[in-house]
Amino acid sequence: MATMFCQFLPGYVGPYGIKINHRIYDCADLGPFRRQPSGVARKKNLWEIHRDLYDANWIWVRTAVPARPAGRCPDQSRR
């Protein structure tokens, strides 16, 4: 059974997407969340962002909207 190790990073969804360690992650799914607070005051209104420790090419963003699943966005830095 494979084990996946993920890192939790609180973050901001800016007009360019999400920047983590000089990488920029962006996709169409982030559109409604750009420049918006997460709505979770105890996390300072930052979004819950997860990254695989062994593959930094993708991130996952957990949203507070139950009907909308977490988005998966690719690294745009190398394009």
N, C-alpha and C positions, 0 to 999 in steps of 0.2 A: 504494500500500500504506500503510495507516494504521500509525502508530507509537504505542505506548502507553507512557507514562512512569509508572513506579510508584515510590513511595517505600517503603523498608523501615523499619519501626518495631518495635523490640522492645517487647513489652507484656505485661500481666497481664490474665487473664480473671477479673474479679471477679463478685460475685453480681448486679450490675446489667448486666454485659456488659463492653465495652471502652470506655474513655474516652480520647479523643485530641483535644487542643485544644478543650475545652469541648463536644465532641460525644460522644454515647453511642451505641455500636453494639451491637445485641443481636438475637439470633435463636435459634430452637430448637436449631440445630446446635451452639451453644456450650454447651449443657447439660452434657455429660460433662466439659467442660474447665474449668468454673468452679472457681476456687480451687485449681487443680491446677498443679503445675510442668510445664513442657514436656518435661523429661527430657533437655534438651540443656545439660549443665553448662557448656560453653564459651560459651554465651549467657546464663549466669546463670539458667537455668531459665525465661527469659521466652519467650513465644510469638513466632513470626515472623509479623508482621502487615504486609500490603501495602495501599497505598492509591494509587488513581489520582490523580496530581497535578492533573488537570483536572476531576475529578468526585469530590468528597469525600463523596458520598452513600453509597458502598459501600466495604467493606474486605474483604480476603481473609485468612484465617488458615491458615497451613500447619501441619499436624499431623505428629507423628513416627510416627503409626500408618500403615503403608503401605496397609492396606485401606480407610482412611477418607480420602476426598478433602478438599481444602481447603474450608473453609466460606466462604460469601459472605453477609455480614450488612449490613443497611441501617442508615442513621443514624436513630435513634429520637428525636433531640432536637427535631424539629419537629412531632411528633405531639401 
